Amino acid sequence: MKYLYIVDHFVPPPSSEYGGIWNVVASDNEECFDLIVDFDADNNVEYYSNLRQNIMKATVLPLAEDCESSVIAEFTT
């Protein structure tokens, strides 16, 4: 089963003004983390510990169909 994760990801200035939101299709928290880290290409490594916490607090919605795991959209400032 796959889930849509809506993850708030704060990155403080000067890297970002507010951080952003990640929308990810994944089967579990660990896969969600791995997909975001791969997509981010290690640009915000120092905030990955916060990312794990944010994934645990994320809105997680079950999907009706089994979709491919991926980052659907990300918005960072």
All heavy atoms as a GROMACS GRO file, in nm:
protein
  615
    1MET      N    1   0.084  -0.118   0.000
    1MET     CA    2   0.000   0.000   0.000
    1MET      C    3   0.089   0.124   0.000
    1MET      O    4   0.191   0.128   0.066
    1MET     CB    5  -0.090   0.000   0.123
    1MET     CG    6  -0.173   0.121   0.140
    1MET     SD    7  -0.339   0.075   0.184
    1MET     CE    8  -0.429   0.213   0.130
    2LYS      N    9   0.046   0.225  -0.072
    2LYS     CA   10   0.120   0.351  -0.080
    2LYS      C   11   0.040   0.462  -0.014
    2LYS      O   12  -0.083   0.455  -0.003
    2LYS     CB   13   0.147   0.390  -0.226
    2LYS     CG   14   0.229   0.288  -0.302
    2LYS     CD   15   0.374   0.290  -0.257
    2LYS     CE   16   0.450   0.181  -0.330
    2LYS     NZ   17   0.563   0.226  -0.400
    3TYR      N   18   0.112   0.564   0.030
    3TYR     CA   19   0.053   0.677   0.100
    3TYR      C   20   0.105   0.806   0.039
    3TYR      O   21   0.217   0.812  -0.011
    3TYR     CB   22   0.091   0.672   0.248
    3TYR     CG   23   0.047   0.547   0.317
    3TYR    CD1   24   0.130   0.436   0.322
    3TYR    CD2   25  -0.079   0.539   0.376
    3TYR    CE1   26   0.088   0.318   0.383
    3TYR    CE2   27  -0.120   0.423   0.439
    3TYR     CZ   28  -0.036   0.313   0.442
    3TYR     OH   29  -0.078   0.198   0.503
    4LEU      N   30   0.024   0.911   0.049
    4LEU     CA   31   0.068   1.044   0.012
    4LEU      C   32   0.111   1.113   0.140
    4LEU      O   33   0.032   1.129   0.233
    4LEU     CB   34  -0.045   1.124  -0.054
    4LEU     CG   35  -0.013   1.271  -0.083
    4LEU    CD1   36   0.103   1.283  -0.181
    4LEU    CD2   37  -0.136   1.343  -0.133
    5TYR      N   38   0.238   1.150   0.146
    5TYR     CA   39   0.294   1.223   0.260
    5TYR      C   40   0.299   1.370   0.223
    5TYR      O   41   0.351   1.407   0.117
    5TYR     CB   42   0.436   1.176   0.289
    5TYR     CG   43   0.447   1.043   0.357
    5TYR    CD1   44   0.432   0.924   0.287
    5TYR    CD2   45   0.475   1.035   0.493
    5TYR    CE1   46   0.443   0.802   0.348
    5TYR    CE2   47   0.487   0.911   0.556
    5TYR     CZ   48   0.471   0.796   0.483
    5TYR     OH   49   0.483   0.674   0.545
    6ILE      N   50   0.247   1.456   0.310
    6ILE     CA   51   0.257   1.600   0.294
    6ILE      C   52   0.347   1.647   0.408
    6ILE      O   53   0.304   1.655   0.523
    6ILE     CB   54   0.120   1.667   0.296
    6ILE    CG1   55   0.032   1.606   0.187
    6ILE    CG2   56   0.134   1.818   0.279
    6ILE    CD1   57  -0.113   1.646   0.194
    7VAL      N   58   0.473   1.674   0.374
    7VAL     CA   59   0.577   1.696   0.474
    7VAL      C   60   0.618   1.843   0.476
    7VAL      O   61   0.661   1.898   0.374
    7VAL     CB   62   0.702   1.610   0.443
    7VAL    CG1   63   0.807   1.627   0.551
    7VAL    CG2   64   0.664   1.463   0.428
    8ASP      N   65   0.606   1.905   0.592
    8ASP     CA   66   0.657   2.040   0.614
    8ASP      C   67   0.806   2.029   0.642
    8ASP      O   68   0.847   1.950   0.726
    8ASP     CB   69   0.584   2.103   0.733
    8ASP     CG   70   0.630   2.244   0.763
    8ASP    OD1   71   0.671   2.315   0.669
    8ASP    OD2   72   0.626   2.283   0.881
    9HIS      N   73   0.886   2.109   0.570
    9HIS     CA   74   1.030   2.099   0.589
    9HIS      C   75   1.090   2.238   0.601
    9HIS      O   76   1.106   2.309   0.503
    9HIS     CB   77   1.093   2.022   0.473
    9HIS     CG   78   1.240   1.997   0.492
    9HIS    ND1   79   1.292   1.942   0.606
    9HIS    CD2   80   1.346   2.021   0.411
    9HIS    CE1   81   1.424   1.932   0.594
    9HIS    NE2   82   1.458   1.980   0.477
   10PHE      N   83   1.118   2.280   0.723
   10PHE     CA   84   1.174   2.412   0.750
   10PHE      C   85   1.324   2.411   0.732
   10PHE      O   86   1.394   2.326   0.786
   10PHE     CB   87   1.139   2.457   0.892
   10PHE     CG   88   1.204   2.587   0.930
   10PHE    CD1   89   1.157   2.706   0.878
   10PHE    CD2   90   1.312   2.590   1.016
   10PHE    CE1   91   1.217   2.827   0.911
   10PHE    CE2   92   1.372   2.709   1.050
   10PHE     CZ   93   1.326   2.828   0.999
   11VAL      N   94   1.374   2.506   0.654
   11VAL     CA   95   1.517   2.530   0.641
   11VAL      C   96   1.536   2.679   0.667
   11VAL      O   97   1.480   2.762   0.595
   11VAL     CB   98   1.568   2.494   0.499
   11VAL    CG1   99   1.715   2.528   0.485
   11VAL    CG2  100   1.544   2.347   0.470
   12PRO      N  101   1.612   2.715   0.771
   12PRO     CA  102   1.624   2.857   0.808
   12PRO      C  103   1.706   2.939   0.708
   12PRO      O  104   1.782   2.883   0.629
   12PRO     CB  105   1.692   2.852   0.944
   12PRO     CG  106   1.764   2.723   0.948
   12PRO     CD  107   1.687   2.628   0.862
   13PRO      N  108   1.690   3.072   0.712
   13PRO     CA  109   1.770   3.161   0.628
   13PRO      C  110   1.918   3.142   0.658
   13PRO      O  111   1.952   3.103   0.769
   13PRO     CB  112   1.723   3.300   0.670
   13PRO     CG  113   1.590   3.280   0.731
   13PRO     CD  114   1.593   3.142   0.793
   14PRO      N  115   2.008   3.166   0.568
   14PRO     CA  116   1.987   3.224   0.436
   14PRO      C  117   1.957   3.120   0.327
   14PRO      O  118   1.931   3.157   0.214
   14PRO     CB  119   2.121   3.293   0.407
   14PRO     CG  120   2.221   3.205   0.475
   14PRO     CD  121   2.151   3.154   0.599
   15SER      N  122   1.957   2.992   0.360
   15SER     CA  123   1.928   2.889   0.259
   15SER      C  124   1.786   2.901   0.206
   15SER      O  125   1.760   2.874   0.090
   15SER     CB  126   1.949   2.749   0.316
   15SER     OG  127   2.082   2.731   0.352
   16SER      N  128   1.695   2.937   0.293
   16SER     CA  129   1.554   2.945   0.257
   16SER      C  130   1.487   3.049   0.346
   16SER      O  131   1.530   3.068   0.460
   16SER     CB  132   1.488   2.809   0.278
   16SER     OG  133   1.349   2.817   0.265
   17GLU      N  134   1.384   3.112   0.296
   17GLU     CA  135   1.310   3.205   0.382
   17GLU      C  136   1.221   3.132   0.480
   17GLU      O  137   1.209   3.168   0.595
   17GLU     CB  138   1.226   3.299   0.296
   17GLU     CG  139   1.308   3.403   0.225
   17GLU     CD  140   1.221   3.503   0.154
   17GLU    OE1  141   1.122   3.549   0.214
   17GLU    OE2  142   1.253   3.535   0.039
   18TYR      N  143   1.154   3.028   0.433
   18TYR     CA  144   1.056   2.958   0.517
   18TYR      C  145   1.068   2.806   0.515
   18TYR      O  146   1.005   2.740   0.592
   18TYR     CB  147   0.913   2.995   0.474
   18TYR     CG  148   0.890   3.143   0.467
   18TYR    CD1  149   0.884   3.209   0.345
   18TYR    CD2  150   0.878   3.218   0.583
   18TYR    CE1  151   0.864   3.346   0.340
   18TYR    CE2  152   0.858   3.355   0.578
   18TYR     CZ  153   0.852   3.419   0.456
   18TYR     OH  154   0.833   3.553   0.450
   19GLY      N  155   1.144   2.753   0.422
   19GLY     CA  156   1.147   2.608   0.404
   19GLY      C  157   1.052   2.570   0.294
   19GLY      O  158   1.049   2.634   0.190
   20GLY      N  159   0.972   2.468   0.316
   20GLY     CA  160   0.880   2.430   0.212
   20GLY      C  161   0.796   2.309   0.246
   20GLY      O  162   0.790   2.265   0.361
   21ILE      N  163   0.733   2.258   0.144
   21ILE     CA  164   0.644   2.143   0.156
   21ILE      C  165   0.688   2.039   0.053
   21ILE      O  166   0.717   2.072  -0.062
   21ILE     CB  167   0.497   2.183   0.126
   21ILE    CG1  168   0.448   2.285   0.227
   21ILE    CG2  169   0.406   2.061   0.119
   21ILE    CD1  170   0.421   2.231   0.364
   22TRP      N  171   0.693   1.915   0.094
   22TRP     CA  172   0.721   1.803   0.005
   22TRP      C  173   0.595   1.717  -0.004
   22TRP      O  174   0.538   1.681   0.100
   22TRP     CB  175   0.834   1.717   0.061
   22TRP     CG  176   0.967   1.784   0.064
   22TRP    CD1  177   1.017   1.862   0.164
   22TRP    CD2  178   1.068   1.776  -0.036
   22TRP    NE1  179   1.143   1.904   0.131
   22TRP    CE2  180   1.178   1.853   0.009
   22TRP    CE3  181   1.077   1.712  -0.160
   22TRP    CZ2  182   1.293   1.867  -0.064
   22TRP    CZ3  183   1.193   1.726  -0.233
   22TRP    CH2  184   1.299   1.803  -0.186
   23ASN      N  185   0.553   1.682  -0.124
   23ASN     CA  186   0.444   1.587  -0.147
   23ASN      C  187   0.506   1.463  -0.206
   23ASN      O  188   0.564   1.468  -0.317
   23ASN     CB  189   0.340   1.646  -0.242
   23ASN     CG  190   0.272   1.768  -0.183
   23ASN    OD1  191   0.238   1.769  -0.066
   23ASN    ND2  192   0.255   1.870  -0.262
   24VAL      N  193   0.497   1.353  -0.134
   24VAL     CA  194   0.570   1.231  -0.170
   24VAL      C  195   0.478   1.110  -0.163
   24VAL      O  196   0.402   1.095  -0.067
   24VAL     CB  197   0.690   1.209  -0.074
   24VAL    CG1  198   0.767   1.085  -0.111
   24VAL    CG2  199   0.780   1.332  -0.071
   25VAL      N  200   0.486   1.024  -0.263
   25VAL     CA  201   0.418   0.895  -0.258
   25VAL      C  202   0.521   0.792  -0.212
   25VAL      O  203   0.627   0.778  -0.274
   25VAL     CB  204   0.361   0.854  -0.396
   25VAL    CG1  205   0.309   0.712  -0.392
   25VAL    CG2  206   0.251   0.950  -0.438
   26ALA      N  207   0.492   0.725  -0.100
   26ALA     CA  208   0.584   0.627  -0.043
   26ALA      C  209   0.506   0.521   0.033
   26ALA      O  210   0.392   0.543   0.072
   26ALA     CB  211   0.684   0.696   0.049
   27SER      N  212   0.574   0.409   0.058
   27SER     CA  213   0.509   0.300   0.130
   27SER      C  214   0.526   0.312   0.281
   27SER      O  215   0.449   0.254   0.357
   27SER     CB  216   0.560   0.165   0.081
   27SER     OG  217   0.700   0.159   0.096
   28ASP      N  218   0.628   0.388   0.325
   28ASP     CA  219   0.649   0.406   0.469
   28ASP      C  220   0.737   0.528   0.493
   28ASP      O  221   0.787   0.590   0.398
   28ASP     CB  222   0.709   0.280   0.533
   28ASP     CG  223   0.839   0.236   0.470
   28ASP    OD1  224   0.919   0.323   0.425
   28ASP    OD2  225   0.864   0.114   0.464
   29ASN      N  226   0.758   0.561   0.620
   29ASN     CA  227   0.838   0.679   0.656
   29ASN      C  228   0.979   0.673   0.602
   29ASN      O  229   1.033   0.774   0.558
   29ASN     CB  230   0.843   0.695   0.809
   29ASN     CG  231   0.711   0.733   0.869
   29ASN    OD1  232   0.611   0.748   0.801
   29ASN    ND2  233   0.710   0.747   1.001
   30GLU      N  234   1.040   0.557   0.609
   30GLU     CA  235   1.179   0.543   0.564
   30GLU      C  236   1.192   0.567   0.414
   30GLU      O  237   1.284   0.634   0.368
   30GLU     CB  238   1.235   0.405   0.602
   30GLU     CG  239   1.384   0.395   0.590
   30GLU     CD  240   1.460   0.492   0.681
   30GLU    OE1  241   1.414   0.522   0.792
   30GLU    OE2  242   1.567   0.539   0.638
   31GLU      N  243   1.099   0.512   0.337
   31GLU     CA  244   1.104   0.534   0.193
   31GLU      C  245   1.079   0.681   0.162
   31GLU      O  246   1.143   0.739   0.073
   31GLU     CB  247   1.002   0.447   0.120
   31GLU     CG  248   1.011   0.466  -0.031
   31GLU     CD  249   0.912   0.381  -0.109
   31GLU    OE1  250   0.802   0.353  -0.059
   31GLU    OE2  251   0.947   0.347  -0.223
   32CYS      N  252   0.990   0.746   0.233
   32CYS     CA  253   0.964   0.888   0.216
   32CYS      C  254   1.092   0.968   0.240
   32CYS      O  255   1.129   1.054   0.160
   32CYS     CB  256   0.853   0.933   0.310
   32CYS     SG  257   0.809   1.107   0.294
   33PHE      N  258   1.161   0.939   0.349
   33PHE     CA  259   1.287   1.005   0.380
   33PHE      C  260   1.388   0.985   0.267
   33PHE      O  261   1.450   1.080   0.219
   33PHE     CB  262   1.343   0.954   0.513
   33PHE     CG  263   1.476   1.012   0.548
   33PHE    CD1  264   1.484   1.136   0.610
   33PHE    CD2  265   1.593   0.944   0.520
   33PHE    CE1  266   1.607   1.192   0.643
   33PHE    CE2  267   1.717   0.998   0.553
   33PHE     CZ  268   1.724   1.122   0.615
   34ASP      N  269   1.405   0.861   0.223
   34ASP     CA  270   1.502   0.830   0.118
   34ASP      C  271   1.470   0.904  -0.012
   34ASP      O  272   1.562   0.954  -0.079
   34ASP     CB  273   1.508   0.679   0.092
   34ASP     CG  274   1.568   0.601   0.208
   34ASP    OD1  275   1.635   0.663   0.295
   34ASP    OD2  276   1.548   0.479   0.213
   35LEU      N  277   1.344   0.911  -0.048
   35LEU     CA  278   1.306   0.980  -0.172
   35LEU      C  279   1.336   1.129  -0.164
   35LEU      O  280   1.386   1.188  -0.259
   35LEU     CB  281   1.157   0.956  -0.201
   35LEU     CG  282   1.121   0.815  -0.246
   35LEU    CD1  283   0.970   0.795  -0.237
   35LEU    CD2  284   1.170   0.789  -0.387
   36ILE      N  285   1.306   1.190  -0.050
   36ILE     CA  286   1.334   1.333  -0.034
   36ILE      C  287   1.484   1.359  -0.037
   36ILE      O  288   1.531   1.451  -0.105
   36ILE     CB  289   1.270   1.388   0.095
   36ILE    CG1  290   1.118   1.387   0.084
   36ILE    CG2  291   1.321   1.530   0.124
   36ILE    CD1  292   1.045   1.424   0.212
   37VAL      N  293   1.561   1.278   0.034
   37VAL     CA  294   1.706   1.296   0.037
   37VAL      C  295   1.765   1.279  -0.103
   37VAL      O  296   1.850   1.359  -0.145
   37VAL     CB  297   1.770   1.198   0.138
   37VAL    CG1  298   1.921   1.195   0.123
   37VAL    CG2  299   1.731   1.238   0.280
   38ASP      N  300   1.720   1.179  -0.175
   38ASP     CA  301   1.769   1.159  -0.313
   38ASP      C  302   1.735   1.279  -0.400
   38ASP      O  303   1.818   1.328  -0.477
   38ASP     CB  304   1.711   1.032  -0.374
   38ASP     CG  305   1.770   0.906  -0.314
   38ASP    OD1  306   1.873   0.913  -0.245
   38ASP    OD2  307   1.711   0.799  -0.337
   39PHE      N  308   1.612   1.327  -0.390
   39PHE     CA  309   1.567   1.440  -0.471
   39PHE      C  310   1.643   1.568  -0.433
   39PHE      O  311   1.679   1.649  -0.518
   39PHE     CB  312   1.416   1.460  -0.451
   39PHE     CG  313   1.354   1.555  -0.548
   39PHE    CD1  314   1.302   1.509  -0.668
   39PHE    CD2  315   1.345   1.690  -0.520
   39PHE    CE1  316   1.243   1.596  -0.759
   39PHE    CE2  317   1.285   1.779  -0.609
   39PHE     CZ  318   1.235   1.731  -0.729
   40ASP      N  319   1.670   1.584  -0.304
   40ASP     CA  320   1.738   1.703  -0.252
   40ASP      C  321   1.886   1.706  -0.290
   40ASP      O  322   1.949   1.811  -0.287
   40ASP     CB  323   1.720   1.709  -0.100
   40ASP     CG  324   1.773   1.837  -0.040
   40ASP    OD1  325   1.727   1.945  -0.081
   40ASP    OD2  326   1.859   1.828   0.049
   41ALA      N  327   1.941   1.592  -0.325
   41ALA     CA  328   2.082   1.580  -0.367
   41ALA      C  329   2.178   1.638  -0.262
   41ALA      O  330   2.276   1.705  -0.294
   41ALA     CB  331   2.102   1.648  -0.502
   42ASP      N  332   2.150   1.609  -0.135
   42ASP     CA  333   2.236   1.650  -0.023
   42ASP      C  334   2.255   1.800  -0.010
   42ASP      O  335   2.354   1.846   0.046
   42ASP     CB  336   2.372   1.581  -0.032
   42ASP     CG  337   2.363   1.430  -0.012
   42ASP    OD1  338   2.266   1.386   0.054
   42ASP    OD2  339   2.450   1.358  -0.062
   43ASN      N  340   2.161   1.880  -0.059
   43ASN     CA  341   2.172   2.025  -0.047
   43ASN      C  342   2.145   2.074   0.095
   43ASN      O  343   2.191   2.182   0.132
   43ASN     CB  344   2.075   2.094  -0.143
   43ASN     CG  345   2.121   2.082  -0.286
   43ASN    OD1  346   2.239   2.091  -0.315
   43ASN    ND2  347   2.027   2.063  -0.376
   44ASN      N  348   2.070   1.997   0.174
   44ASN     CA  349   2.033   2.041   0.309
   44ASN      C  350   2.062   1.932   0.412
   44ASN      O  351   1.982   1.909   0.502
   44ASN     CB  352   1.884   2.078   0.312
   44ASN     CG  353   1.854   2.197   0.223
   44ASN    OD1  354   1.898   2.308   0.248
   44ASN    ND2  355   1.779   2.172   0.116
   45VAL      N  356   2.177   1.870   0.401
   45VAL     CA  357   2.213   1.757   0.487
   45VAL      C  358   2.199   1.791   0.635
   45VAL      O  359   2.151   1.709   0.714
   45VAL     CB  360   2.357   1.708   0.458
   45VAL    CG1  361   2.402   1.605   0.557
   45VAL    CG2  362   2.367   1.656   0.316
   46GLU      N  363   2.237   1.911   0.674
   46GLU     CA  364   2.234   1.948   0.815
   46GLU      C  365   2.093   1.952   0.874
   46GLU      O  366   2.076   1.955   0.995
   46GLU     CB  367   2.305   2.083   0.839
   46GLU     CG  368   2.243   2.200   0.768
   46GLU     CD  369   2.296   2.225   0.627
   46GLU    OE1  370   2.350   2.133   0.563
   46GLU    OE2  371   2.282   2.337   0.580
   47TYR      N  372   1.991   1.948   0.788
   47TYR     CA  373   1.853   1.952   0.836
   47TYR      C  374   1.781   1.818   0.823
   47TYR      O  375   1.662   1.807   0.851
   47TYR     CB  376   1.773   2.062   0.763
   47TYR     CG  377   1.841   2.195   0.776
   47TYR    CD1  378   1.904   2.254   0.668
   47TYR    CD2  379   1.847   2.259   0.900
   47TYR    CE1  380   1.969   2.375   0.681
   47TYR    CE2  381   1.913   2.380   0.914
   47TYR     CZ  382   1.974   2.437   0.804
   47TYR     OH  383   2.039   2.556   0.818
   48TYR      N  384   1.854   1.714   0.782
   48TYR     CA  385   1.790   1.583   0.764
   48TYR      C  386   1.739   1.524   0.894
   48TYR      O  387   1.642   1.449   0.895
   48TYR     CB  388   1.883   1.486   0.692
   48TYR     CG  389   1.903   1.517   0.545
   48TYR    CD1  390   2.000   1.452   0.472
   48TYR    CD2  391   1.825   1.612   0.479
   48TYR    CE1  392   2.019   1.480   0.337
   48TYR    CE2  393   1.844   1.640   0.345
   48TYR     CZ  394   1.942   1.574   0.275
   48TYR     OH  395   1.960   1.601   0.142
   49SER      N  396   1.802   1.556   1.006
   49SER     CA  397   1.749   1.505   1.135
   49SER      C  398   1.612   1.566   1.161
   49SER      O  399   1.522   1.498   1.210
   49SER     CB  400   1.846   1.534   1.248
   49SER     OG  401   1.861   1.674   1.264
   50ASN      N  402   1.594   1.693   1.128
   50ASN     CA  403   1.462   1.756   1.141
   50ASN      C  404   1.364   1.696   1.042
   50ASN      O  405   1.244   1.684   1.072
   50ASN     CB  406   1.470   1.907   1.117
   50ASN     CG  407   1.550   1.978   1.223
   50ASN    OD1  408   1.574   1.925   1.331
   50ASN    ND2  409   1.593   2.098   1.193
   51LEU      N  410   1.413   1.660   0.926
   51LEU     CA  411   1.327   1.601   0.824
   51LEU      C  412   1.263   1.472   0.874
   51LEU      O  413   1.144   1.449   0.854
   51LEU     CB  414   1.407   1.576   0.696
   51LEU     CG  415   1.333   1.506   0.583
   51LEU    CD1  416   1.211   1.585   0.539
   51LEU    CD2  417   1.429   1.484   0.466
   52ARG      N  418   1.339   1.389   0.941
   52ARG     CA  419   1.282   1.264   0.996
   52ARG      C  420   1.167   1.295   1.092
   52ARG      O  421   1.064   1.230   1.090
   52ARG     CB  422   1.390   1.181   1.066
   52ARG     CG  423   1.484   1.112   0.972
   52ARG     CD  424   1.565   1.008   1.046
   52ARG     NE  425   1.663   0.948   0.959
   52ARG     CZ  426   1.639   0.851   0.872
   52ARG    NH1  427   1.518   0.804   0.861
   52ARG    NH2  428   1.736   0.801   0.798
   53GLN      N  429   1.187   1.394   1.179
   53GLN     CA  430   1.081   1.432   1.273
   53GLN      C  431   0.960   1.486   1.198
   53GLN      O  432   0.845   1.456   1.233
   53GLN     CB  433   1.133   1.538   1.370
   53GLN     CG  434   1.239   1.488   1.463
   53GLN     CD  435   1.303   1.601   1.543
   53GLN    OE1  436   1.272   1.717   1.526
   53GLN    NE2  437   1.396   1.563   1.631
   54ASN      N  438   0.984   1.565   1.093
   54ASN     CA  439   0.874   1.622   1.016
   54ASN      C  440   0.796   1.515   0.940
   54ASN      O  441   0.675   1.527   0.925
   54ASN     CB  442   0.926   1.729   0.920
   54ASN     CG  443   0.976   1.851   0.993
   54ASN    OD1  444   0.943   1.872   1.109
   54ASN    ND2  445   1.057   1.930   0.928
   55ILE      N  446   0.863   1.412   0.895
   55ILE     CA  447   0.794   1.301   0.829
   55ILE      C  448   0.703   1.230   0.929
   55ILE      O  449   0.590   1.194   0.896
   55ILE     CB  450   0.895   1.204   0.765
   55ILE    CG1  451   0.960   1.271   0.642
   55ILE    CG2  452   0.827   1.072   0.725
   55ILE    CD1  453   1.076   1.195   0.584
   56MET      N  454   0.750   1.214   1.052
   56MET     CA  455   0.668   1.150   1.154
   56MET      C  456   0.545   1.233   1.188
   56MET      O  457   0.442   1.178   1.227
   56MET     CB  458   0.752   1.120   1.278
   56MET     CG  459   0.855   1.012   1.253
   56MET     SD  460   0.975   0.982   1.385
   56MET     CE  461   0.879   0.988   1.530
   57LYS      N  462   0.553   1.366   1.171
   57LYS     CA  463   0.440   1.456   1.199
   57LYS      C  464   0.357   1.486   1.074
   57LYS      O  465   0.256   1.556   1.083
   57LYS     CB  466   0.492   1.588   1.254
   57LYS     CG  467   0.558   1.580   1.388
   57LYS     CD  468   0.591   1.720   1.435
   57LYS     CE  469   0.732   1.729   1.483
   57LYS     NZ  470   0.775   1.864   1.513
   58ALA      N  471   0.399   1.435   0.960
   58ALA     CA  472   0.334   1.468   0.832
   58ALA      C  473   0.190   1.420   0.825
   58ALA      O  474   0.152   1.322   0.892
   58ALA     CB  475   0.412   1.407   0.716
   59THR      N  476   0.112   1.488   0.742
   59THR     CA  477  -0.019   1.436   0.706
   59THR      C  478   0.005   1.320   0.611
   59THR      O  479   0.079   1.333   0.513
   59THR     CB  480  -0.102   1.545   0.635
   59THR    OG1  481  -0.120   1.654   0.726
   59THR    CG2  482  -0.236   1.492   0.590
   60VAL      N  483  -0.053   1.205   0.642
   60VAL     CA  484  -0.033   1.084   0.561
   60VAL      C  485  -0.170   1.032   0.520
   60VAL      O  486  -0.254   1.001   0.604
   60VAL     CB  487   0.043   0.976   0.641
   60VAL    CG1  488   0.066   0.853   0.556
   60VAL    CG2  489   0.175   1.031   0.694
   61LEU      N  490  -0.190   1.025   0.388
   61LEU     CA  491  -0.319   0.983   0.333
   61LEU      C  492  -0.303   0.854   0.253
   61LEU      O  493  -0.216   0.847   0.165
   61LEU     CB  494  -0.375   1.092   0.242
   61LEU     CG  495  -0.386   1.232   0.306
   61LEU    CD1  496  -0.414   1.337   0.201
   61LEU    CD2  497  -0.492   1.230   0.413
   62PRO      N  498  -0.385   0.752   0.280
   62PRO     CA  499  -0.376   0.629   0.201
   62PRO      C  500  -0.424   0.655   0.059
   62PRO      O  501  -0.519   0.731   0.037
   62PRO     CB  502  -0.468   0.532   0.275
   62PRO     CG  503  -0.561   0.618   0.354
   62PRO     CD  504  -0.489   0.746   0.383
   63LEU      N  505  -0.358   0.592  -0.036
   63LEU     CA  506  -0.397   0.604  -0.176
   63LEU      C  507  -0.482   0.486  -0.218
   63LEU      O  508  -0.458   0.372  -0.176
   63LEU     CB  509  -0.273   0.614  -0.265
   63LEU     CG  510  -0.184   0.735  -0.238
   63LEU    CD1  511  -0.058   0.728  -0.322
   63LEU    CD2  512  -0.260   0.864  -0.266
   64ALA      N  513  -0.581   0.510  -0.300
   64ALA     CA  514  -0.672   0.405  -0.346
   64ALA      C  515  -0.603   0.308  -0.441
   64ALA      O  516  -0.634   0.190  -0.444
   64ALA     CB  517  -0.794   0.466  -0.414
   65GLU      N  518  -0.508   0.359  -0.518
   65GLU     CA  519  -0.436   0.275  -0.614
   65GLU      C  520  -0.290   0.266  -0.573
   65GLU      O  521  -0.237   0.356  -0.510
   65GLU     CB  522  -0.445   0.334  -0.754
   65GLU     CG  523  -0.586   0.338  -0.808
   65GLU     CD  524  -0.590   0.397  -0.948
   65GLU    OE1  525  -0.486   0.401  -1.016
   65GLU    OE2  526  -0.698   0.440  -0.988
   66ASP      N  527  -0.226   0.158  -0.612
   66ASP     CA  528  -0.084   0.141  -0.585
   66ASP      C  529  -0.006   0.217  -0.691
   66ASP      O  530   0.000   0.177  -0.806
   66ASP     CB  531  -0.048  -0.008  -0.585
   66ASP     CG  532   0.086  -0.033  -0.519
   66ASP    OD1  533   0.131   0.053  -0.441
   66ASP    OD2  534   0.145  -0.138  -0.546
   67CYS      N  535   0.053   0.330  -0.652
   67CYS     CA  536   0.127   0.416  -0.743
   67CYS      C  537   0.277   0.394  -0.726
   67CYS      O  538   0.322   0.340  -0.627
   67CYS     CB  539   0.097   0.563  -0.714
   67CYS     SG  540  -0.077   0.604  -0.718
   68GLU      N  541   0.352   0.445  -0.823
   68GLU     CA  542   0.497   0.439  -0.813
   68GLU      C  543   0.544   0.538  -0.706
   68GLU      O  544   0.494   0.650  -0.698
   68GLU     CB  545   0.560   0.476  -0.947
   68GLU     CG  546   0.710   0.466  -0.947
   68GLU     CD  547   0.770   0.498  -1.083
   68GLU    OE1  548   0.700   0.482  -1.185
   68GLU    OE2  549   0.886   0.540  -1.087
   69SER      N  550   0.640   0.498  -0.626
   69SER     CA  551   0.695   0.587  -0.523
   69SER      C  552   0.775   0.697  -0.590
   69SER      O  553   0.856   0.671  -0.679
   69SER     CB  554   0.786   0.508  -0.430
   69SER     OG  555   0.714   0.411  -0.360
   70SER      N  556   0.751   0.821  -0.547
   70SER     CA  557   0.825   0.934  -0.604
   70SER      C  558   0.792   1.062  -0.528
   70SER      O  559   0.696   1.068  -0.454
   70SER     CB  560   0.789   0.953  -0.751
   70SER     OG  561   0.653   0.990  -0.763
   71VAL      N  562   0.877   1.161  -0.550
   71VAL     CA  563   0.846   1.296  -0.505
   71VAL      C  564   0.753   1.352  -0.610
   71VAL      O  565   0.789   1.361  -0.728
   71VAL     CB  566   0.972   1.382  -0.491
   71VAL    CG1  567   0.937   1.527  -0.462
   71VAL    CG2  568   1.064   1.327  -0.382
   72ILE      N  569   0.632   1.388  -0.572
   72ILE     CA  570   0.535   1.441  -0.668
   72ILE      C  571   0.559   1.589  -0.690
   72ILE      O  572   0.558   1.638  -0.801
   72ILE     CB  573   0.391   1.418  -0.618
   72ILE    CG1  574   0.364   1.270  -0.610
   72ILE    CG2  575   0.291   1.489  -0.705
   72ILE    CD1  576   0.231   1.236  -0.550
   73ALA      N  577   0.581   1.661  -0.580
   73ALA     CA  578   0.606   1.804  -0.591
   73ALA      C  579   0.681   1.849  -0.467
   73ALA      O  580   0.668   1.791  -0.360
   73ALA     CB  581   0.475   1.881  -0.602
   74GLU      N  582   0.762   1.955  -0.485
   74GLU     CA  583   0.825   2.018  -0.372
   74GLU      C  584   0.825   2.166  -0.396
   74GLU      O  585   0.837   2.212  -0.508
   74GLU     CB  586   0.963   1.963  -0.343
   74GLU     CG  587   1.080   1.987  -0.430
   74GLU     CD  588   1.147   2.122  -0.434
   74GLU    OE1  589   1.170   2.187  -0.332
   74GLU    OE2  590   1.178   2.162  -0.544
   75PHE      N  591   0.803   2.238  -0.288
   75PHE     CA  592   0.803   2.383  -0.295
   75PHE      C  593   0.890   2.432  -0.181
   75PHE      O  594   0.860   2.407  -0.065
   75PHE     CB  595   0.662   2.439  -0.280
   75PHE     CG  596   0.661   2.588  -0.264
   75PHE    CD1  597   0.680   2.671  -0.374
   75PHE    CD2  598   0.645   2.645  -0.140
   75PHE    CE1  599   0.681   2.808  -0.358
   75PHE    CE2  600   0.645   2.783  -0.123
   75PHE     CZ  601   0.665   2.864  -0.233
   76THR      N  602   0.999   2.496  -0.217
   76THR     CA  603   1.084   2.558  -0.116
   76THR      C  604   1.113   2.700  -0.158
   76THR      O  605   1.118   2.731  -0.277
   76THR     CB  606   1.217   2.481  -0.095
   76THR    OG1  607   1.280   2.466  -0.223
   76THR    CG2  608   1.194   2.345  -0.035
   77THR      N  609   1.129   2.787  -0.059
   77THR     CA  610   1.158   2.926  -0.091
   77THR      C  611   1.304   2.953  -0.079
   77THR      O  612   1.378   2.880  -0.020
   77THR     CB  613   1.080   3.020   0.004
   77THR    OG1  614   1.119   2.990   0.138
   77THR    CG2  615   0.933   3.005  -0.013
   0.00000   0.00000   0.00000
